[in-house]
Amino acid sequence: MANNPLLDRVFIAGCVTSDLERQKNFYACLFDWTYEPLESAIAREVVIAKKNGIPTAAFASLPSQPHPFDTEPNWRVVISVDDVDAYAEKAVKLGGEIAMAPHGEGERRSCILKDPDGLLIVIKQAPSMMEKKEPGKEKKLEQDMISRMRRLANIMG
């Protein structure tokens, strides 16, 4: 599945964190994500995580006067991977924890992890059908993701 553009990606998610640099480093090492600043109306730092240049998630610093939903670091996501067990082991080596051990078979295999802030993330075996190439699908996915990230950044603010 190495050529699957949807591996190691979140369809849409946002993370509000108390230590933006630590979180960026953890996810960059775990999934090879890169980051770009996001322009938004929020008076705090916001970045977009990308995998192979395609947006995957938004990260924002926890504000000094948080919104009621942002009193503690938080997010919930499902990330598709090509080997649930290998990513679970890698997360532990990077300072994460396994909250629920890998379970299930084939495309139903999944695991719940805790990142360094103690936030839960779910990793799930990517469906084999995700490998099918469709003309223009990657560009449409990127445009949809950017649109969702902008809406999410405004909601998080």
Phi and psi in radians as a Rosetta constraint file:
Dihedral C 1 N 2 CA 2 C 2 CIRCULARHARMONIC -1.015 0.35
Dihedral N 2 CA 2 C 2 N 3 CIRCULARHARMONIC -0.509 0.35
Dihedral C 2 N 3 CA 3 C 3 CIRCULARHARMONIC -1.605 0.35
Dihedral N 3 CA 3 C 3 N 4 CIRCULARHARMONIC 0.117 0.35
Dihedral C 3 N 4 CA 4 C 4 CIRCULARHARMONIC -1.351 0.35
Dihedral N 4 CA 4 C 4 N 5 CIRCULARHARMONIC 1.965 0.35
Dihedral C 4 N 5 CA 5 C 5 CIRCULARHARMONIC -1.211 0.35
Dihedral N 5 CA 5 C 5 N 6 CIRCULARHARMONIC -0.156 0.35
Dihedral C 5 N 6 CA 6 C 6 CIRCULARHARMONIC -1.688 0.35
Dihedral N 6 CA 6 C 6 N 7 CIRCULARHARMONIC -0.021 0.35
Dihedral C 6 N 7 CA 7 C 7 CIRCULARHARMONIC -1.275 0.35
Dihedral N 7 CA 7 C 7 N 8 CIRCULARHARMONIC 2.624 0.35
Dihedral C 7 N 8 CA 8 C 8 CIRCULARHARMONIC 1.036 0.35
Dihedral N 8 CA 8 C 8 N 9 CIRCULARHARMONIC 0.549 0.35
Dihedral C 8 N 9 CA 9 C 9 CIRCULARHARMONIC -2.263 0.35
Dihedral N 9 CA 9 C 9 N 10 CIRCULARHARMONIC 2.649 0.35
Dihedral C 9 N 10 CA 10 C 10 CIRCULARHARMONIC -1.755 0.35
Dihedral N 10 CA 10 C 10 N 11 CIRCULARHARMONIC 2.389 0.35
Dihedral C 10 N 11 CA 11 C 11 CIRCULARHARMONIC -1.135 0.35
Dihedral N 11 CA 11 C 11 N 12 CIRCULARHARMONIC -0.858 0.35
Dihedral C 11 N 12 CA 12 C 12 CIRCULARHARMONIC -2.798 0.35
Dihedral N 12 CA 12 C 12 N 13 CIRCULARHARMONIC 2.280 0.35
Dihedral C 12 N 13 CA 13 C 13 CIRCULARHARMONIC -2.880 0.35
Dihedral N 13 CA 13 C 13 N 14 CIRCULARHARMONIC 2.751 0.35
Dihedral C 13 N 14 CA 14 C 14 CIRCULARHARMONIC -2.379 0.35
Dihedral N 14 CA 14 C 14 N 15 CIRCULARHARMONIC 2.493 0.35
Dihedral C 14 N 15 CA 15 C 15 CIRCULARHARMONIC -2.171 0.35
Dihedral N 15 CA 15 C 15 N 16 CIRCULARHARMONIC 2.171 0.35
Dihedral C 15 N 16 CA 16 C 16 CIRCULARHARMONIC -1.829 0.35
Dihedral N 16 CA 16 C 16 N 17 CIRCULARHARMONIC 2.185 0.35
Dihedral C 16 N 17 CA 17 C 17 CIRCULARHARMONIC -2.332 0.35
Dihedral N 17 CA 17 C 17 N 18 CIRCULARHARMONIC 2.689 0.35
Dihedral C 17 N 18 CA 18 C 18 CIRCULARHARMONIC -1.459 0.35
Dihedral N 18 CA 18 C 18 N 19 CIRCULARHARMONIC -0.279 0.35
Dihedral C 18 N 19 CA 19 C 19 CIRCULARHARMONIC -2.433 0.35
Dihedral N 19 CA 19 C 19 N 20 CIRCULARHARMONIC 1.482 0.35
Dihedral C 19 N 20 CA 20 C 20 CIRCULARHARMONIC -1.029 0.35
Dihedral N 20 CA 20 C 20 N 21 CIRCULARHARMONIC -0.763 0.35
Dihedral C 20 N 21 CA 21 C 21 CIRCULARHARMONIC -1.122 0.35
Dihedral N 21 CA 21 C 21 N 22 CIRCULARHARMONIC -0.729 0.35
Dihedral C 21 N 22 CA 22 C 22 CIRCULARHARMONIC -1.102 0.35
Dihedral N 22 CA 22 C 22 N 23 CIRCULARHARMONIC -0.772 0.35
Dihedral C 22 N 23 CA 23 C 23 CIRCULARHARMONIC -1.134 0.35
Dihedral N 23 CA 23 C 23 N 24 CIRCULARHARMONIC -0.768 0.35
Dihedral C 23 N 24 CA 24 C 24 CIRCULARHARMONIC -1.019 0.35
Dihedral N 24 CA 24 C 24 N 25 CIRCULARHARMONIC -0.769 0.35
Dihedral C 24 N 25 CA 25 C 25 CIRCULARHARMONIC -1.126 0.35
Dihedral N 25 CA 25 C 25 N 26 CIRCULARHARMONIC -0.777 0.35
Dihedral C 25 N 26 CA 26 C 26 CIRCULARHARMONIC -0.998 0.35
Dihedral N 26 CA 26 C 26 N 27 CIRCULARHARMONIC -0.886 0.35
Dihedral C 26 N 27 CA 27 C 27 CIRCULARHARMONIC -1.271 0.35
Dihedral N 27 CA 27 C 27 N 28 CIRCULARHARMONIC -0.540 0.35
Dihedral C 27 N 28 CA 28 C 28 CIRCULARHARMONIC -1.125 0.35
Dihedral N 28 CA 28 C 28 N 29 CIRCULARHARMONIC -0.749 0.35
Dihedral C 28 N 29 CA 29 C 29 CIRCULARHARMONIC -1.241 0.35
Dihedral N 29 CA 29 C 29 N 30 CIRCULARHARMONIC -0.647 0.35
Dihedral C 29 N 30 CA 30 C 30 CIRCULARHARMONIC -1.287 0.35
Dihedral N 30 CA 30 C 30 N 31 CIRCULARHARMONIC -0.774 0.35
Dihedral C 30 N 31 CA 31 C 31 CIRCULARHARMONIC -2.081 0.35
Dihedral N 31 CA 31 C 31 N 32 CIRCULARHARMONIC 0.111 0.35
Dihedral C 31 N 32 CA 32 C 32 CIRCULARHARMONIC 1.050 0.35
Dihedral N 32 CA 32 C 32 N 33 CIRCULARHARMONIC 0.666 0.35
Dihedral C 32 N 33 CA 33 C 33 CIRCULARHARMONIC -1.419 0.35
Dihedral N 33 CA 33 C 33 N 34 CIRCULARHARMONIC 2.614 0.35
Dihedral C 33 N 34 CA 34 C 34 CIRCULARHARMONIC -2.021 0.35
Dihedral N 34 CA 34 C 34 N 35 CIRCULARHARMONIC 2.950 0.35
Dihedral C 34 N 35 CA 35 C 35 CIRCULARHARMONIC -2.322 0.35
Dihedral N 35 CA 35 C 35 N 36 CIRCULARHARMONIC 2.568 0.35
Dihedral C 35 N 36 CA 36 C 36 CIRCULARHARMONIC -2.376 0.35
Dihedral N 36 CA 36 C 36 N 37 CIRCULARHARMONIC 2.481 0.35
Dihedral C 36 N 37 CA 37 C 37 CIRCULARHARMONIC -1.104 0.35
Dihedral N 37 CA 37 C 37 N 38 CIRCULARHARMONIC 2.604 0.35
Dihedral C 37 N 38 CA 38 C 38 CIRCULARHARMONIC -2.011 0.35
Dihedral N 38 CA 38 C 38 N 39 CIRCULARHARMONIC 2.227 0.35
Dihedral C 38 N 39 CA 39 C 39 CIRCULARHARMONIC -1.328 0.35
Dihedral N 39 CA 39 C 39 N 40 CIRCULARHARMONIC 2.265 0.35
Dihedral C 39 N 40 CA 40 C 40 CIRCULARHARMONIC -2.725 0.35
Dihedral N 40 CA 40 C 40 N 41 CIRCULARHARMONIC 3.007 0.35
Dihedral C 40 N 41 CA 41 C 41 CIRCULARHARMONIC -1.447 0.35
Dihedral N 41 CA 41 C 41 N 42 CIRCULARHARMONIC 0.055 0.35
Dihedral C 41 N 42 CA 42 C 42 CIRCULARHARMONIC -1.432 0.35
Dihedral N 42 CA 42 C 42 N 43 CIRCULARHARMONIC 2.436 0.35
Dihedral C 42 N 43 CA 43 C 43 CIRCULARHARMONIC -1.578 0.35
Dihedral N 43 CA 43 C 43 N 44 CIRCULARHARMONIC 0.833 0.35
Dihedral C 43 N 44 CA 44 C 44 CIRCULARHARMONIC -2.665 0.35
Dihedral N 44 CA 44 C 44 N 45 CIRCULARHARMONIC 2.942 0.35
Dihedral C 44 N 45 CA 45 C 45 CIRCULARHARMONIC -1.301 0.35
Dihedral N 45 CA 45 C 45 N 46 CIRCULARHARMONIC 2.287 0.35
Dihedral C 45 N 46 CA 46 C 46 CIRCULARHARMONIC -2.304 0.35
Dihedral N 46 CA 46 C 46 N 47 CIRCULARHARMONIC 2.359 0.35
Dihedral C 46 N 47 CA 47 C 47 CIRCULARHARMONIC -2.282 0.35
Dihedral N 47 CA 47 C 47 N 48 CIRCULARHARMONIC 2.716 0.35
Dihedral C 47 N 48 CA 48 C 48 CIRCULARHARMONIC -1.853 0.35
Dihedral N 48 CA 48 C 48 N 49 CIRCULARHARMONIC 2.246 0.35
Dihedral C 48 N 49 CA 49 C 49 CIRCULARHARMONIC -1.507 0.35
Dihedral N 49 CA 49 C 49 N 50 CIRCULARHARMONIC 2.455 0.35
Dihedral C 49 N 50 CA 50 C 50 CIRCULARHARMONIC -2.281 0.35
Dihedral N 50 CA 50 C 50 N 51 CIRCULARHARMONIC 2.600 0.35
Dihedral C 50 N 51 CA 51 C 51 CIRCULARHARMONIC -2.135 0.35
Dihedral N 51 CA 51 C 51 N 52 CIRCULARHARMONIC 2.083 0.35
Dihedral C 51 N 52 CA 52 C 52 CIRCULARHARMONIC 0.921 0.35
Dihedral N 52 CA 52 C 52 N 53 CIRCULARHARMONIC 0.665 0.35
Dihedral C 52 N 53 CA 53 C 53 CIRCULARHARMONIC 1.430 0.35
Dihedral N 53 CA 53 C 53 N 54 CIRCULARHARMONIC -0.019 0.35
Dihedral C 53 N 54 CA 54 C 54 CIRCULARHARMONIC -1.816 0.35
Dihedral N 54 CA 54 C 54 N 55 CIRCULARHARMONIC 2.218 0.35
Dihedral C 54 N 55 CA 55 C 55 CIRCULARHARMONIC -1.008 0.35
Dihedral N 55 CA 55 C 55 N 56 CIRCULARHARMONIC 2.430 0.35
Dihedral C 55 N 56 CA 56 C 56 CIRCULARHARMONIC -2.202 0.35
Dihedral N 56 CA 56 C 56 N 57 CIRCULARHARMONIC -0.598 0.35
Dihedral C 56 N 57 CA 57 C 57 CIRCULARHARMONIC -2.818 0.35
Dihedral N 57 CA 57 C 57 N 58 CIRCULARHARMONIC 2.845 0.35
Dihedral C 57 N 58 CA 58 C 58 CIRCULARHARMONIC -1.971 0.35
Dihedral N 58 CA 58 C 58 N 59 CIRCULARHARMONIC 2.510 0.35
Dihedral C 58 N 59 CA 59 C 59 CIRCULARHARMONIC -2.216 0.35
Dihedral N 59 CA 59 C 59 N 60 CIRCULARHARMONIC 2.414 0.35
Dihedral C 59 N 60 CA 60 C 60 CIRCULARHARMONIC -2.388 0.35
Dihedral N 60 CA 60 C 60 N 61 CIRCULARHARMONIC 2.537 0.35
Dihedral C 60 N 61 CA 61 C 61 CIRCULARHARMONIC -1.228 0.35
Dihedral N 61 CA 61 C 61 N 62 CIRCULARHARMONIC 2.480 0.35
Dihedral C 61 N 62 CA 62 C 62 CIRCULARHARMONIC -1.133 0.35
Dihedral N 62 CA 62 C 62 N 63 CIRCULARHARMONIC 2.150 0.35
Dihedral C 62 N 63 CA 63 C 63 CIRCULARHARMONIC -1.234 0.35
Dihedral N 63 CA 63 C 63 N 64 CIRCULARHARMONIC 2.748 0.35
Dihedral C 63 N 64 CA 64 C 64 CIRCULARHARMONIC -1.146 0.35
Dihedral N 64 CA 64 C 64 N 65 CIRCULARHARMONIC -0.564 0.35
Dihedral C 64 N 65 CA 65 C 65 CIRCULARHARMONIC -2.077 0.35
Dihedral N 65 CA 65 C 65 N 66 CIRCULARHARMONIC 1.478 0.35
Dihedral C 65 N 66 CA 66 C 66 CIRCULARHARMONIC -1.185 0.35
Dihedral N 66 CA 66 C 66 N 67 CIRCULARHARMONIC 2.656 0.35
Dihedral C 66 N 67 CA 67 C 67 CIRCULARHARMONIC -1.152 0.35
Dihedral N 67 CA 67 C 67 N 68 CIRCULARHARMONIC 2.656 0.35
Dihedral C 67 N 68 CA 68 C 68 CIRCULARHARMONIC -0.906 0.35
Dihedral N 68 CA 68 C 68 N 69 CIRCULARHARMONIC -0.516 0.35
Dihedral C 68 N 69 CA 69 C 69 CIRCULARHARMONIC -1.479 0.35
Dihedral N 69 CA 69 C 69 N 70 CIRCULARHARMONIC -0.179 0.35
Dihedral C 69 N 70 CA 70 C 70 CIRCULARHARMONIC -1.993 0.35
Dihedral N 70 CA 70 C 70 N 71 CIRCULARHARMONIC 0.602 0.35
Dihedral C 70 N 71 CA 71 C 71 CIRCULARHARMONIC -1.292 0.35
Dihedral N 71 CA 71 C 71 N 72 CIRCULARHARMONIC -0.412 0.35
Dihedral C 71 N 72 CA 72 C 72 CIRCULARHARMONIC -2.374 0.35
Dihedral N 72 CA 72 C 72 N 73 CIRCULARHARMONIC 2.746 0.35
Dihedral C 72 N 73 CA 73 C 73 CIRCULARHARMONIC -0.958 0.35
Dihedral N 73 CA 73 C 73 N 74 CIRCULARHARMONIC 2.453 0.35
Dihedral C 73 N 74 CA 74 C 74 CIRCULARHARMONIC -2.769 0.35
Dihedral N 74 CA 74 C 74 N 75 CIRCULARHARMONIC 2.649 0.35
Dihedral C 74 N 75 CA 75 C 75 CIRCULARHARMONIC 3.107 0.35
Dihedral N 75 CA 75 C 75 N 76 CIRCULARHARMONIC 2.774 0.35
Dihedral C 75 N 76 CA 76 C 76 CIRCULARHARMONIC -2.383 0.35
Dihedral N 76 CA 76 C 76 N 77 CIRCULARHARMONIC 2.232 0.35
Dihedral C 76 N 77 CA 77 C 77 CIRCULARHARMONIC -2.594 0.35
Dihedral N 77 CA 77 C 77 N 78 CIRCULARHARMONIC 2.824 0.35
Dihedral C 77 N 78 CA 78 C 78 CIRCULARHARMONIC -2.147 0.35
Dihedral N 78 CA 78 C 78 N 79 CIRCULARHARMONIC 2.210 0.35
Dihedral C 78 N 79 CA 79 C 79 CIRCULARHARMONIC -2.034 0.35
Dihedral N 79 CA 79 C 79 N 80 CIRCULARHARMONIC 2.227 0.35
Dihedral C 79 N 80 CA 80 C 80 CIRCULARHARMONIC -1.477 0.35
Dihedral N 80 CA 80 C 80 N 81 CIRCULARHARMONIC 2.363 0.35
Dihedral C 80 N 81 CA 81 C 81 CIRCULARHARMONIC -2.347 0.35
Dihedral N 81 CA 81 C 81 N 82 CIRCULARHARMONIC 2.876 0.35
Dihedral C 81 N 82 CA 82 C 82 CIRCULARHARMONIC -1.611 0.35
Dihedral N 82 CA 82 C 82 N 83 CIRCULARHARMONIC -0.167 0.35
Dihedral C 82 N 83 CA 83 C 83 CIRCULARHARMONIC -2.703 0.35
Dihedral N 83 CA 83 C 83 N 84 CIRCULARHARMONIC 1.639 0.35
Dihedral C 83 N 84 CA 84 C 84 CIRCULARHARMONIC -0.959 0.35
Dihedral N 84 CA 84 C 84 N 85 CIRCULARHARMONIC -0.810 0.35
Dihedral C 84 N 85 CA 85 C 85 CIRCULARHARMONIC -1.110 0.35
Dihedral N 85 CA 85 C 85 N 86 CIRCULARHARMONIC -0.747 0.35
Dihedral C 85 N 86 CA 86 C 86 CIRCULARHARMONIC -1.115 0.35
Dihedral N 86 CA 86 C 86 N 87 CIRCULARHARMONIC -0.725 0.35
Dihedral C 86 N 87 CA 87 C 87 CIRCULARHARMONIC -1.212 0.35
Dihedral N 87 CA 87 C 87 N 88 CIRCULARHARMONIC -0.602 0.35
Dihedral C 87 N 88 CA 88 C 88 CIRCULARHARMONIC -1.088 0.35
Dihedral N 88 CA 88 C 88 N 89 CIRCULARHARMONIC -0.799 0.35
Dihedral C 88 N 89 CA 89 C 89 CIRCULARHARMONIC -1.091 0.35
Dihedral N 89 CA 89 C 89 N 90 CIRCULARHARMONIC -0.749 0.35
Dihedral C 89 N 90 CA 90 C 90 CIRCULARHARMONIC -1.100 0.35
Dihedral N 90 CA 90 C 90 N 91 CIRCULARHARMONIC -0.722 0.35
Dihedral C 90 N 91 CA 91 C 91 CIRCULARHARMONIC -1.051 0.35
Dihedral N 91 CA 91 C 91 N 92 CIRCULARHARMONIC -0.730 0.35
Dihedral C 91 N 92 CA 92 C 92 CIRCULARHARMONIC -1.107 0.35
Dihedral N 92 CA 92 C 92 N 93 CIRCULARHARMONIC -0.739 0.35
Dihedral C 92 N 93 CA 93 C 93 CIRCULARHARMONIC -1.105 0.35
Dihedral N 93 CA 93 C 93 N 94 CIRCULARHARMONIC -0.466 0.35
Dihedral C 93 N 94 CA 94 C 94 CIRCULARHARMONIC -1.603 0.35
Dihedral N 94 CA 94 C 94 N 95 CIRCULARHARMONIC 0.110 0.35
Dihedral C 94 N 95 CA 95 C 95 CIRCULARHARMONIC 1.782 0.35
Dihedral N 95 CA 95 C 95 N 96 CIRCULARHARMONIC 0.082 0.35
Dihedral C 95 N 96 CA 96 C 96 CIRCULARHARMONIC -1.556 0.35
Dihedral N 96 CA 96 C 96 N 97 CIRCULARHARMONIC -3.106 0.35
Dihedral C 96 N 97 CA 97 C 97 CIRCULARHARMONIC -2.359 0.35
Dihedral N 97 CA 97 C 97 N 98 CIRCULARHARMONIC 2.765 0.35
Dihedral C 97 N 98 CA 98 C 98 CIRCULARHARMONIC -1.672 0.35
Dihedral N 98 CA 98 C 98 N 99 CIRCULARHARMONIC 2.011 0.35
Dihedral C 98 N 99 CA 99 C 99 CIRCULARHARMONIC -1.505 0.35
Dihedral N 99 CA 99 C 99 N 100 CIRCULARHARMONIC -0.602 0.35
Dihedral C 99 N 100 CA 100 C 100 CIRCULARHARMONIC -2.462 0.35
Dihedral N 100 CA 100 C 100 N 101 CIRCULARHARMONIC 2.102 0.35
Dihedral C 100 N 101 CA 101 C 101 CIRCULARHARMONIC -1.030 0.35
Dihedral N 101 CA 101 C 101 N 102 CIRCULARHARMONIC 2.705 0.35
Dihedral C 101 N 102 CA 102 C 102 CIRCULARHARMONIC -0.945 0.35
Dihedral N 102 CA 102 C 102 N 103 CIRCULARHARMONIC 2.395 0.35
Dihedral C 102 N 103 CA 103 C 103 CIRCULARHARMONIC -2.646 0.35
Dihedral N 103 CA 103 C 103 N 104 CIRCULARHARMONIC 2.861 0.35
Dihedral C 103 N 104 CA 104 C 104 CIRCULARHARMONIC 1.533 0.35
Dihedral N 104 CA 104 C 104 N 105 CIRCULARHARMONIC 2.997 0.35
Dihedral C 104 N 105 CA 105 C 105 CIRCULARHARMONIC -2.192 0.35
Dihedral N 105 CA 105 C 105 N 106 CIRCULARHARMONIC 2.634 0.35
Dihedral C 105 N 106 CA 106 C 106 CIRCULARHARMONIC 0.966 0.35
Dihedral N 106 CA 106 C 106 N 107 CIRCULARHARMONIC -2.308 0.35
Dihedral C 106 N 107 CA 107 C 107 CIRCULARHARMONIC -1.216 0.35
Dihedral N 107 CA 107 C 107 N 108 CIRCULARHARMONIC -0.160 0.35
Dihedral C 107 N 108 CA 108 C 108 CIRCULARHARMONIC -1.645 0.35
Dihedral N 108 CA 108 C 108 N 109 CIRCULARHARMONIC 0.004 0.35
Dihedral C 108 N 109 CA 109 C 109 CIRCULARHARMONIC -1.259 0.35
Dihedral N 109 CA 109 C 109 N 110 CIRCULARHARMONIC 2.308 0.35
Dihedral C 109 N 110 CA 110 C 110 CIRCULARHARMONIC -2.674 0.35
Dihedral N 110 CA 110 C 110 N 111 CIRCULARHARMONIC 3.032 0.35
Dihedral C 110 N 111 CA 111 C 111 CIRCULARHARMONIC -2.765 0.35
Dihedral N 111 CA 111 C 111 N 112 CIRCULARHARMONIC 2.557 0.35
Dihedral C 111 N 112 CA 112 C 112 CIRCULARHARMONIC -1.895 0.35
Dihedral N 112 CA 112 C 112 N 113 CIRCULARHARMONIC 2.223 0.35
Dihedral C 112 N 113 CA 113 C 113 CIRCULARHARMONIC -1.984 0.35
Dihedral N 113 CA 113 C 113 N 114 CIRCULARHARMONIC 2.762 0.35
Dihedral C 113 N 114 CA 114 C 114 CIRCULARHARMONIC -1.983 0.35
Dihedral N 114 CA 114 C 114 N 115 CIRCULARHARMONIC 2.294 0.35
Dihedral C 114 N 115 CA 115 C 115 CIRCULARHARMONIC -1.459 0.35
Dihedral N 115 CA 115 C 115 N 116 CIRCULARHARMONIC -3.106 0.35
Dihedral C 115 N 116 CA 116 C 116 CIRCULARHARMONIC -1.039 0.35
Dihedral N 116 CA 116 C 116 N 117 CIRCULARHARMONIC -0.428 0.35
Dihedral C 116 N 117 CA 117 C 117 CIRCULARHARMONIC -1.469 0.35
Dihedral N 117 CA 117 C 117 N 118 CIRCULARHARMONIC -0.072 0.35
Dihedral C 117 N 118 CA 118 C 118 CIRCULARHARMONIC 1.501 0.35
Dihedral N 118 CA 118 C 118 N 119 CIRCULARHARMONIC 0.196 0.35
Dihedral C 118 N 119 CA 119 C 119 CIRCULARHARMONIC -1.389 0.35
Dihedral N 119 CA 119 C 119 N 120 CIRCULARHARMONIC 2.491 0.35
Dihedral C 119 N 120 CA 120 C 120 CIRCULARHARMONIC -1.485 0.35
Dihedral N 120 CA 120 C 120 N 121 CIRCULARHARMONIC 2.383 0.35
Dihedral C 120 N 121 CA 121 C 121 CIRCULARHARMONIC -2.329 0.35
Dihedral N 121 CA 121 C 121 N 122 CIRCULARHARMONIC 2.541 0.35
Dihedral C 121 N 122 CA 122 C 122 CIRCULARHARMONIC -1.893 0.35
Dihedral N 122 CA 122 C 122 N 123 CIRCULARHARMONIC 2.270 0.35
Dihedral C 122 N 123 CA 123 C 123 CIRCULARHARMONIC -1.915 0.35
Dihedral N 123 CA 123 C 123 N 124 CIRCULARHARMONIC 2.414 0.35
Dihedral C 123 N 124 CA 124 C 124 CIRCULARHARMONIC -2.346 0.35
Dihedral N 124 CA 124 C 124 N 125 CIRCULARHARMONIC 2.468 0.35
Dihedral C 124 N 125 CA 125 C 125 CIRCULARHARMONIC -1.014 0.35
Dihedral N 125 CA 125 C 125 N 126 CIRCULARHARMONIC 2.241 0.35
Dihedral C 125 N 126 CA 126 C 126 CIRCULARHARMONIC -1.202 0.35
Dihedral N 126 CA 126 C 126 N 127 CIRCULARHARMONIC 2.383 0.35
Dihedral C 126 N 127 CA 127 C 127 CIRCULARHARMONIC -1.117 0.35
Dihedral N 127 CA 127 C 127 N 128 CIRCULARHARMONIC 2.461 0.35
Dihedral C 127 N 128 CA 128 C 128 CIRCULARHARMONIC -1.117 0.35
Dihedral N 128 CA 128 C 128 N 129 CIRCULARHARMONIC -0.470 0.35
Dihedral C 128 N 129 CA 129 C 129 CIRCULARHARMONIC -1.148 0.35
Dihedral N 129 CA 129 C 129 N 130 CIRCULARHARMONIC -0.278 0.35
Dihedral C 129 N 130 CA 130 C 130 CIRCULARHARMONIC -1.182 0.35
Dihedral N 130 CA 130 C 130 N 131 CIRCULARHARMONIC -0.284 0.35
Dihedral C 130 N 131 CA 131 C 131 CIRCULARHARMONIC -1.351 0.35
Dihedral N 131 CA 131 C 131 N 132 CIRCULARHARMONIC -0.269 0.35
Dihedral C 131 N 132 CA 132 C 132 CIRCULARHARMONIC -1.154 0.35
Dihedral N 132 CA 132 C 132 N 133 CIRCULARHARMONIC 2.261 0.35
Dihedral C 132 N 133 CA 133 C 133 CIRCULARHARMONIC -1.535 0.35
Dihedral N 133 CA 133 C 133 N 134 CIRCULARHARMONIC 2.342 0.35
Dihedral C 133 N 134 CA 134 C 134 CIRCULARHARMONIC -2.187 0.35
Dihedral N 134 CA 134 C 134 N 135 CIRCULARHARMONIC 2.333 0.35
Dihedral C 134 N 135 CA 135 C 135 CIRCULARHARMONIC -1.001 0.35
Dihedral N 135 CA 135 C 135 N 136 CIRCULARHARMONIC 2.264 0.35
Dihedral C 135 N 136 CA 136 C 136 CIRCULARHARMONIC 1.351 0.35
Dihedral N 136 CA 136 C 136 N 137 CIRCULARHARMONIC -0.042 0.35
Dihedral C 136 N 137 CA 137 C 137 CIRCULARHARMONIC -1.159 0.35
Dihedral N 137 CA 137 C 137 N 138 CIRCULARHARMONIC -0.719 0.35
Dihedral C 137 N 138 CA 138 C 138 CIRCULARHARMONIC -1.065 0.35
Dihedral N 138 CA 138 C 138 N 139 CIRCULARHARMONIC -0.759 0.35
Dihedral C 138 N 139 CA 139 C 139 CIRCULARHARMONIC -1.133 0.35
Dihedral N 139 CA 139 C 139 N 140 CIRCULARHARMONIC -0.728 0.35
Dihedral C 139 N 140 CA 140 C 140 CIRCULARHARMONIC -1.124 0.35
Dihedral N 140 CA 140 C 140 N 141 CIRCULARHARMONIC -0.728 0.35
Dihedral C 140 N 141 CA 141 C 141 CIRCULARHARMONIC -1.035 0.35
Dihedral N 141 CA 141 C 141 N 142 CIRCULARHARMONIC -0.750 0.35
Dihedral C 141 N 142 CA 142 C 142 CIRCULARHARMONIC -1.111 0.35
Dihedral N 142 CA 142 C 142 N 143 CIRCULARHARMONIC -0.789 0.35
Dihedral C 142 N 143 CA 143 C 143 CIRCULARHARMONIC -1.113 0.35
Dihedral N 143 CA 143 C 143 N 144 CIRCULARHARMONIC -0.751 0.35
Dihedral C 143 N 144 CA 144 C 144 CIRCULARHARMONIC -1.086 0.35
Dihedral N 144 CA 144 C 144 N 145 CIRCULARHARMONIC -0.746 0.35
Dihedral C 144 N 145 CA 145 C 145 CIRCULARHARMONIC -1.115 0.35
Dihedral N 145 CA 145 C 145 N 146 CIRCULARHARMONIC -0.766 0.35
Dihedral C 145 N 146 CA 146 C 146 CIRCULARHARMONIC -1.065 0.35
Dihedral N 146 CA 146 C 146 N 147 CIRCULARHARMONIC -0.765 0.35
Dihedral C 146 N 147 CA 147 C 147 CIRCULARHARMONIC -1.058 0.35
Dihedral N 147 CA 147 C 147 N 148 CIRCULARHARMONIC -0.786 0.35
Dihedral C 147 N 148 CA 148 C 148 CIRCULARHARMONIC -1.155 0.35
Dihedral N 148 CA 148 C 148 N 149 CIRCULARHARMONIC -0.662 0.35
Dihedral C 148 N 149 CA 149 C 149 CIRCULARHARMONIC -1.102 0.35
Dihedral N 149 CA 149 C 149 N 150 CIRCULARHARMONIC -0.730 0.35
Dihedral C 149 N 150 CA 150 C 150 CIRCULARHARMONIC -1.097 0.35
Dihedral N 150 CA 150 C 150 N 151 CIRCULARHARMONIC -0.776 0.35
Dihedral C 150 N 151 CA 151 C 151 CIRCULARHARMONIC -1.109 0.35
Dihedral N 151 CA 151 C 151 N 152 CIRCULARHARMONIC -0.738 0.35
Dihedral C 151 N 152 CA 152 C 152 CIRCULARHARMONIC -1.101 0.35
Dihedral N 152 CA 152 C 152 N 153 CIRCULARHARMONIC -0.751 0.35
Dihedral C 152 N 153 CA 153 C 153 CIRCULARHARMONIC -1.051 0.35
Dihedral N 153 CA 153 C 153 N 154 CIRCULARHARMONIC -0.688 0.35
Dihedral C 153 N 154 CA 154 C 154 CIRCULARHARMONIC -1.209 0.35
Dihedral N 154 CA 154 C 154 N 155 CIRCULARHARMONIC -0.643 0.35
Dihedral C 154 N 155 CA 155 C 155 CIRCULARHARMONIC -1.167 0.35
Dihedral N 155 CA 155 C 155 N 156 CIRCULARHARMONIC -0.741 0.35
Dihedral C 155 N 156 CA 156 C 156 CIRCULARHARMONIC -1.165 0.35
Dihedral N 156 CA 156 C 156 N 157 CIRCULARHARMONIC -0.391 0.35
